[in-house]
Amino acid sequence: MLSFLLRRLLTFVPTFIGVTVVSFVFIRLLPGDPILLLAGERGVGEERYAELIKQFGFDQPIWRQYIDYLGGVLQGDLGTSFVTKKPVVTEFFALFPATVELSLCAIIVAVVLGIPAGVIAAVNRGKFFDQALMTTALVGYSMPIFWWALLLIIVFSSGLGWTPVSGRISFMYFFDNVTGFMLIDSLLSGQKGAFLSAVRHLILPTIVLATIPLAIIARQTRSAMLEVLGEDYVRTARAKGLSPLRVNGQHALRNAMIPVITVIGLSVGTLMAGAILTETIFSWPGIGKWMVDSIFRRDYQVVQGGLLMIASIIMIVNLTVDVLYGWINPKIRKG
Amino acid sequence: MKKHFKLASIAAAAMLTASTAMADGTLVYCSEGSPEGFDAALYTSGTTFDASSKALYSRLAEFDTGTTNVIPGLAESWDVSEDGLEYTFHLRPGVKFHTTDYFTPTRDMNADDVIFTFERQGDEANPFNKVSGGTWEYYNGMSMPSLIKEIVKVDDLTVKFVLNRPEAPMIANLAMDFASIVSKEYADAMLAAGTPENLNQMPIGTGPFQFVGYQKDAVVRYSANPDFFRGKADVDNLIFAITPDAAVRYQKLKAGECHVMPYPNPADVAAMRADADINLTEQEGLNVGYLAYNSLVAPFDNPEVRKALNMAMNKQAIIDVVFQGAGQIAKNPIPPTIWSYNDAVQDDVYDPVKAKAMLDAAGVKDLEMKIWAMPVQRPYNPNARRMAELIQEDFGKVGVKAEVVSYEWGEYLSRSKDKDRDGAVLLGWTGDNGDPDNFLAVLLGCDGVGGSNRAQWCYEPFQKLIDAAKQESDPAKRTALYEEAQVVFKEQAPWATIAHSIVHMPLRNEVQGYKIDPLGGHIFYGVSLK
């Protein structure tokens, strides 16, 4: 097990360095000078431009800039935003919990609703529920997020007044961030009504962000279930006189879950992409919007630092999963 | 089971009650973006100024809200020497810096604070010069390093600015956001504590509101400053609810989640006007959108050719299509809200037949040219590509074949400065300080050729007028000089002046006393809720 862990950790190192190179090069490949963008129509004189180039270290050869950047990264310094003049790490950790909280809620909703819906559709193949679910899933999958979000706001917030339009909590509640997760912090604050307010603010963004993964999971569960339901062992289970619930739930679903879990894992990437739009529409202070704004401003330090942080977190999660696989299945760690 | 159902029903009912009611005495402003920080001198964006300098700080001189007139601020009065080189400011006694849970001032604002405010921006030896990555763009952009010779403390309440050259807009410059006065006592305390960046993150000013807290990209909270030298604000609390999307801001305004929102979508303006709960206020913006010819390249070096092209342009169609009612035709290079605007100037009449005849008379045939379309949206040009296409069509009617080109924004700004640039450039400007010099000298002065003067136009009679105005301290004489400069500009036509935006500001009906700031800021002192 120890040698398996060491092997995995060793692959971690070149991947990490690769990510630093890609994130460093990516933003510099885009056309656009950050100093000129910062100055806008006002412009900047030649002398002042040269001063700023020097101040930001752009006068150094590109390899030197990379070495300096890597040196900073190894010491936990991802640089300072050109725009806000604040450390990238501070900004990242101020915003990351909001994105995680929203994404977690969305994936939970997608899984909790998507899997049963897929199972029921498969069991009732060709019937009304199946047809209706697959049509709805197709609509959900093709739904433009921006339009869908605005529609929900207009109906449920402005029209019916059931949910707030945007934000994470009513401004009436004010407390220190302890974890950055509003649901937890609102409970910890002890302020009456704060938790409920945080939940109400989560409803619409969660629905919007969960829509596409929910559609994908429901469709994937249905097709995996249909495949499994035709297997001999399912027929045998039925022939033995087991109840439909036991046949579908215990024998079929368990075996159908492998591709579904893979799809759920892949949905994390979809969630990050969806979070950018969802965060913008619902004024949700997460990293999606922060990264997009920074790309438009060519805020090199934020883009490369943000990408590195996101990639590192995904790498750590993958490493943990690999280690868990190896622990559960000895074949993998010997492979 | 029944009990559980009842509890669930109560919870659901609570969840589904009407959206957040706003607390009494709390004004909520749905701002369009996040402030970059709270030390205004470090930044250049209006969004940051709204959240910092407008709410938290004061300056020696101030713009009278709703106008571009300069009135006394932290300085009760000032004297200007005969030669225009010395400005002596008499500070208002008894002005308090904010008392918050993170700082309690021990003294009133004085000359040390004024000197520190500017020294940290201009003196590299000052320990705050490099704090928070200070590049002091506005201080440098307004030429303060070459303009200010020294700042002298005469006594605690008197401070003298000595200049290297006369500069008539000096007082207006000192009313700008970068000149917001910060507390030296607080800065020293933060330096001693090893947290100098708190000057930017936990601000202390003398303004109408004091800082309570900021949750990044979500909300900024302020409370009224009880010691504000003009009297406590009418609202007790001010909230900036950061809402980047204009459609969502509108929904929040409708739902009563905010009282004021900036920058509505032009497409929503008609619905806002019809909404009984919303008071839609409007005013011309302090900006101009223009098409700058390259006056160094033939045939655009001929004023008659430029004039003919201007006459070929159907500006009303541009206003209707591109601005959708949120703009008005520009005839001068400065907006009507600025003093010295010359309303007597006649705009070029839209007359394609005469334009064609003028081009023929100038010997211009089968002219081919480029029209540069900005890749970004601005209030003075919400859709440059569409505008360029309309102009292309108009020019086609007088036999001029135009090609629309565009570049990435940084490239666009850089390449459009080239003296041998091929084509006419769509661009614009939003004023900084309400002074005509900020438009005429920056955009059309000889110093700006190869830089901010995209027409590359250096015309001696015009330059003489704006130079004389810059050194003249008598407002009436300055006005006359700028009025004449506008006449010369119109005759020479280095630009086609296209539009000034119209700023719409939707407010909920309970908001009283809000004045649109012609300088583009959002100011909540003097605003109350009924």
HADDOCK unambig.tbl for C-alpha pairs under 7 A between the chains (distance, minus, plus):
assign (segid A and resid 31 and name CA) (segid B and resid 408 and name CA) 6.85 0.50 0.50
assign (segid A and resid 32 and name CA) (segid B and resid 408 and name CA) 6.48 0.50 0.50
assign (segid A and resid 32 and name CA) (segid B and resid 409 and name CA) 6.96 0.50 0.50
assign (segid A and resid 32 and name CA) (segid B and resid 410 and name CA) 4.89 0.50 0.50
assign (segid A and resid 32 and name CA) (segid B and resid 411 and name CA) 6.18 0.50 0.50
assign (segid A and resid 33 and name CA) (segid B and resid 410 and name CA) 5.67 0.50 0.50
assign (segid A and resid 36 and name CA) (segid B and resid 410 and name CA) 5.44 0.50 0.50
assign (segid A and resid 37 and name CA) (segid B and resid 410 and name CA) 5.24 0.50 0.50
assign (segid A and resid 41 and name CA) (segid B and resid 413 and name CA) 6.95 0.50 0.50
assign (segid A and resid 41 and name CA) (segid B and resid 429 and name CA) 6.96 0.50 0.50
assign (segid A and resid 43 and name CA) (segid B and resid 452 and name CA) 6.72 0.50 0.50
assign (segid A and resid 83 and name CA) (segid B and resid 36 and name CA) 6.64 0.50 0.50
assign (segid A and resid 84 and name CA) (segid B and resid 36 and name CA) 4.49 0.50 0.50
assign (segid A and resid 84 and name CA) (segid B and resid 37 and name CA) 6.13 0.50 0.50
assign (segid A and resid 85 and name CA) (segid B and resid 132 and name CA) 5.34 0.50 0.50
assign (segid A and resid 85 and name CA) (segid B and resid 133 and name CA) 5.62 0.50 0.50
assign (segid A and resid 86 and name CA) (segid B and resid 132 and name CA) 6.90 0.50 0.50
assign (segid A and resid 157 and name CA) (segid B and resid 255 and name CA) 6.97 0.50 0.50
assign (segid A and resid 158 and name CA) (segid B and resid 251 and name CA) 6.03 0.50 0.50
assign (segid A and resid 158 and name CA) (segid B and resid 254 and name CA) 6.50 0.50 0.50
assign (segid A and resid 158 and name CA) (segid B and resid 255 and name CA) 5.09 0.50 0.50
assign (segid A and resid 161 and name CA) (segid B and resid 18 and name CA) 4.68 0.50 0.50
assign (segid A and resid 161 and name CA) (segid B and resid 19 and name CA) 5.34 0.50 0.50
assign (segid A and resid 162 and name CA) (segid B and resid 16 and name CA) 4.28 0.50 0.50
assign (segid A and resid 162 and name CA) (segid B and resid 17 and name CA) 5.72 0.50 0.50
assign (segid A and resid 162 and name CA) (segid B and resid 18 and name CA) 5.61 0.50 0.50
assign (segid A and resid 162 and name CA) (segid B and resid 19 and name CA) 6.26 0.50 0.50
assign (segid A and resid 163 and name CA) (segid B and resid 16 and name CA) 6.48 0.50 0.50
assign (segid A and resid 163 and name CA) (segid B and resid 19 and name CA) 5.88 0.50 0.50
assign (segid A and resid 164 and name CA) (segid B and resid 19 and name CA) 5.24 0.50 0.50
assign (segid A and resid 164 and name CA) (segid B and resid 20 and name CA) 6.72 0.50 0.50
assign (segid A and resid 165 and name CA) (segid B and resid 251 and name CA) 6.82 0.50 0.50
assign (segid A and resid 165 and name CA) (segid B and resid 252 and name CA) 5.80 0.50 0.50
assign (segid A and resid 167 and name CA) (segid B and resid 218 and name CA) 6.70 0.50 0.50
assign (segid A and resid 170 and name CA) (segid B and resid 20 and name CA) 6.60 0.50 0.50
assign (segid A and resid 200 and name CA) (segid B and resid 15 and name CA) 6.33 0.50 0.50
assign (segid A and resid 280 and name CA) (segid B and resid 244 and name CA) 6.48 0.50 0.50
assign (segid A and resid 280 and name CA) (segid B and resid 245 and name CA) 6.67 0.50 0.50
assign (segid A and resid 281 and name CA) (segid B and resid 245 and name CA) 5.91 0.50 0.50
assign (segid A and resid 281 and name CA) (segid B and resid 248 and name CA) 6.62 0.50 0.50
assign (segid A and resid 283 and name CA) (segid B and resid 218 and name CA) 6.85 0.50 0.50
assign (segid A and resid 283 and name CA) (segid B and resid 242 and name CA) 6.64 0.50 0.50
assign (segid A and resid 283 and name CA) (segid B and resid 243 and name CA) 5.11 0.50 0.50
assign (segid A and resid 283 and name CA) (segid B and resid 244 and name CA) 6.43 0.50 0.50
assign (segid A and resid 284 and name CA) (segid B and resid 218 and name CA) 6.98 0.50 0.50
assign (segid A and resid 285 and name CA) (segid B and resid 216 and name CA) 6.77 0.50 0.50
assign (segid A and resid 285 and name CA) (segid B and resid 217 and name CA) 4.89 0.50 0.50
assign (segid A and resid 285 and name CA) (segid B and resid 218 and name CA) 5.58 0.50 0.50
